[in-house]
Amino acid sequence: MRAVFLSVKVEPGKLREVADAFGDLDICSEIYSTAGDYDLLAKIYVESFDDLADLVADKVQKIPHIRETKSVLTFRTYKEPTR
């Protein structure tokens, strides 16, 4: 599995609605609100980058009130999170 971070710009006043829509898709392991250029950061796991392309085209882009997305692909894990 590959971790992908998806940054999302949301229309003003629609952050909670978009975050809830991501949660309803059950594709994200984590969803964060952020400050800066993007409003949300979603961590998604995919088997392949082709799966990512399908997921973005078939699910993410159909969520209303998303203005822009940016995918950050990962290659290697150096340290697993501790809890």
Residue frames as qw, qx, qy, qz and C-alpha x, y, z in Angstrom:
[[0.000, 0.888, 0.460, 0.000, 0.00, 0.00, 0.00],
 [0.394, 0.259, 0.002, 0.882, 1.11, 3.52, -0.77],
 [0.125, -0.707, -0.451, 0.530, 0.23, 6.52, 1.37],
 [0.246, 0.474, 0.342, 0.773, -0.95, 9.56, -0.56],
 [0.092, -0.510, -0.419, 0.746, -1.67, 12.96, 0.93],
 [0.170, 0.593, 0.578, 0.534, -4.44, 14.86, -0.81],
 [0.096, -0.308, -0.253, 0.912, -4.61, 18.62, -0.19],
 [0.096, 0.621, 0.724, 0.284, -8.01, 20.15, -0.88],
 [0.034, 0.018, 0.073, -0.997, -9.17, 23.74, -1.41],
 [0.004, 0.546, 0.833, -0.086, -12.79, 24.20, -0.39],
 [0.043, -0.648, -0.317, -0.692, -15.32, 26.91, -1.20],
 [0.034, -0.261, 0.470, -0.842, -15.72, 29.36, 1.70],
 [0.582, -0.151, 0.303, -0.739, -18.15, 28.16, 4.35],
 [0.898, 0.121, -0.241, -0.348, -18.20, 24.56, 3.09],
 [0.137, 0.540, -0.805, 0.201, -15.27, 23.03, 4.98],
 [0.484, -0.131, 0.749, -0.433, -17.30, 20.84, 7.34],
 [0.813, 0.373, 0.149, -0.422, -19.57, 19.67, 4.51],
 [0.624, 0.588, -0.510, -0.069, -16.61, 18.61, 2.36],
 [0.046, -0.441, 0.839, -0.315, -14.81, 16.97, 5.30],
 [0.663, 0.034, 0.583, -0.469, -17.96, 15.00, 6.13],
 [0.809, 0.485, -0.112, -0.311, -18.29, 13.93, 2.48],
 [0.360, 0.560, -0.740, 0.094, -14.72, 12.60, 2.57],
 [0.322, -0.246, 0.802, -0.439, -15.55, 10.70, 5.74],
 [0.783, 0.237, 0.307, -0.486, -18.66, 9.21, 4.12],
 [0.680, 0.548, -0.440, -0.208, -16.57, 7.85, 1.22],
 [0.870, -0.397, 0.291, 0.001, -14.56, 5.77, 3.69],
 [0.798, 0.513, -0.112, 0.297, -11.36, 6.25, 1.66],
 [0.145, 0.758, -0.381, 0.509, -9.28, 8.28, 4.12],
 [0.670, -0.206, -0.602, 0.383, -7.36, 7.01, 7.12],
 [0.303, -0.527, -0.333, 0.721, -7.11, 10.59, 8.44],
 [0.198, 0.739, 0.360, 0.533, -8.58, 13.99, 7.54],
 [0.409, -0.435, -0.284, 0.750, -7.22, 17.25, 8.93],
 [0.178, 0.960, 0.202, 0.078, -8.22, 20.88, 8.62],
 [0.686, -0.072, 0.041, 0.723, -5.17, 22.98, 7.76],
 [0.015, 0.906, 0.043, -0.420, -4.00, 26.57, 7.50],
 [0.326, -0.389, 0.568, 0.648, -2.25, 27.88, 4.41],
 [0.221, 0.239, -0.562, -0.760, -2.87, 27.32, 0.73],
 [0.466, -0.181, -0.792, -0.349, -5.25, 24.38, 1.26],
 [0.538, -0.435, 0.140, -0.709, -8.12, 23.79, 3.68],
 [0.920, -0.224, 0.225, -0.228, -8.05, 20.01, 4.19],
 [0.184, 0.544, -0.815, -0.077, -5.38, 17.33, 4.19],
 [0.929, -0.058, 0.121, -0.345, -6.51, 13.75, 3.69],
 [0.143, -0.477, 0.861, 0.104, -4.30, 10.68, 4.06],
 [0.880, 0.249, 0.003, -0.405, -5.31, 7.93, 1.68],
 [0.434, -0.365, 0.801, 0.195, -3.82, 4.49, 1.06],
 [0.767, 0.488, -0.117, -0.401, -3.87, 3.00, -2.44],
 [0.899, -0.056, 0.388, 0.198, -2.47, -0.17, -3.98],
 [0.585, 0.178, 0.388, 0.690, -1.23, 1.65, -7.09],
 [0.025, -0.343, 0.031, 0.939, -1.09, 5.10, -8.57],
 [0.213, -0.206, -0.700, -0.650, -3.68, 3.96, -11.13],
 [0.315, -0.562, -0.753, 0.136, -6.01, 3.33, -8.18],
 [0.182, -0.486, -0.243, 0.820, -5.34, 6.89, -7.05],
 [0.079, 0.064, -0.438, -0.893, -6.25, 8.25, -10.47],
 [0.315, -0.393, -0.786, -0.360, -9.52, 6.30, -10.42],
 [0.328, -0.550, -0.628, 0.443, -10.31, 7.36, -6.87],
 [0.089, -0.376, -0.046, 0.921, -9.78, 11.05, -7.59],
 [0.195, -0.006, -0.543, -0.817, -11.75, 10.97, -10.85],
 [0.410, -0.332, -0.787, -0.320, -14.58, 8.72, -9.67],
 [0.470, -0.603, -0.604, 0.223, -15.06, 9.84, -6.08],
 [0.364, -0.434, -0.204, 0.799, -13.18, 12.95, -4.96],
 [0.046, -0.004, 0.320, 0.946, -13.99, 15.17, -7.93],
 [0.295, -0.489, -0.687, -0.450, -17.69, 14.39, -7.46],
 [0.342, -0.549, -0.552, 0.526, -17.75, 15.94, -3.97],
 [0.112, 0.880, 0.293, 0.358, -19.48, 19.34, -4.22],
 [0.258, -0.964, 0.038, -0.043, -17.68, 22.54, -3.15],
 [0.738, -0.323, 0.282, 0.520, -14.12, 21.36, -3.88],
 [0.279, 0.912, -0.111, -0.280, -12.19, 24.03, -5.77],
 [0.470, 0.675, -0.568, 0.036, -8.85, 22.28, -6.23],
 [0.918, -0.366, 0.150, 0.032, -6.88, 19.21, -5.18],
 [0.293, 0.740, -0.602, 0.066, -3.18, 18.43, -5.04],
 [0.982, -0.170, -0.086, -0.008, -1.81, 14.92, -4.56],
 [0.054, -0.756, 0.643, -0.106, 1.47, 14.28, -2.80],
 [0.935, 0.099, -0.332, -0.077, 2.77, 10.80, -3.59],
 [0.482, -0.696, 0.525, -0.091, 4.95, 8.92, -1.15],
 [0.681, 0.453, -0.571, -0.073, 7.64, 6.35, -1.90],
 [0.612, 0.071, -0.694, 0.372, 9.36, 5.14, 1.27],
 [0.571, -0.774, -0.122, -0.247, 8.51, 5.18, 4.97],
 [0.403, 0.492, -0.571, 0.519, 11.39, 6.04, 7.26],
 [0.009, -0.053, 0.742, -0.668, 9.59, 6.08, 10.58],
 [0.328, -0.494, -0.751, -0.289, 6.23, 4.64, 11.45],
 [0.312, -0.604, 0.100, -0.726, 4.04, 6.74, 13.76],
 [0.304, -0.067, -0.849, 0.426, 3.99, 5.77, 17.42],
 [0.454, -0.585, -0.321, -0.590, 0.94, 5.97, 19.61]]
